[in-house]
Amino acid sequence: MTIDDHYFETRFTDADGNEIPPQRYLTLQGALADAIVLPSGSYGSIWYQDQPGSQPLEVLRQDADGSMIDALYDDGTNYPLGGVPEGIEPAQ
């Protein structure tokens, strides 16, 4: 399995509205660690890509106040983090 098969991607904007270059991680923990150190007022989300060529799913959203919330599907249900394949290994 490679990072092109399954990955979490950060998509954030700083407090001035400038896009922060997206980063890819093999684990949600890696993406969260990136989100935690963002400057105050940054906001955006973490997306999960489970198959090459498929539409990624928004997993978590960070508001400008730093709070993290679970993202919701259009039908109002939460993305099931338990559905993330267990074969994903930490990025090096």
N, C-alpha and C positions, 0 to 999 in steps of 0.2 A: 504494500500500500504506500502511495506517495502523497505528498501534500496536494497534488493536483486532483487526487481522488476524493479526499475528505479534508476539509479545513474550516476553521473559523476565521472570519475576516472582520477587522475593525473598520468602521466608517465614521469618522469623527470630524467635527468642525470646532475651531477654537472660538473664544469669546468674541473675537472681531469678525467672525463669519468666514474665516479662511479655512479651506479644506485641509485637514491633516492627512498626509499620504496614507492610504490603507496599508495594513499589515496583515499577514496571514500566519495563523498558528495551528498546530496540530491538536491543541487542547483548548477547551474553554477557559481553563485556569490561566493559560498563557495570554489569551486575549483579555481576560479580566485584569491581569497584572498590568497590561498596557493601559487599560482604561483608568485604573486607579491613580496612575501617576500623571494623568493629563492635567494641564493648568486649570485653575478655577474658572468656571464659566464655559468650559468645553461641553459639547453635547454630541450625541450621535447614537450609534448602535453597533451591535455585534451580530454578524450573519453567519449561518452555517451552510456550507455547500456539501451535499452528500453524494452527488454524482456529477461527473464531468458533463457539461452542457445543460444541466437542469437548473431551474430557477432556485437561487439560494433562499433560505428562510431566515427572517429576522428572529433572533433568539432573545436578546436583551436590549433595552434602550436605556441610555443614561441622559438624564435631564441636566440642564445647566447648573442646577444646585448640587449636582453630584449623586443624586439618588438614582439607583438602578431599579428598573421595573421589568417584569417579564413582558415580552411582546405578545400580542394576541393575534390569532388568526382572524380573518374576516367574520367567522361565525362566533367569535368571542371566547374560544377555548385557547388555553396556553399551549405553546410549543412544548412537547414532552421531551425534556432533556434526557430521560431514560431511553429514548429512541436513538440516541447518538451511538454509533458503533463502538464497541469496547476495544476494538483493535487499534484505535488511534493512540499513538505514543507521543510523549513529549517532544517538542521541537528541540533541536540542538543548536 
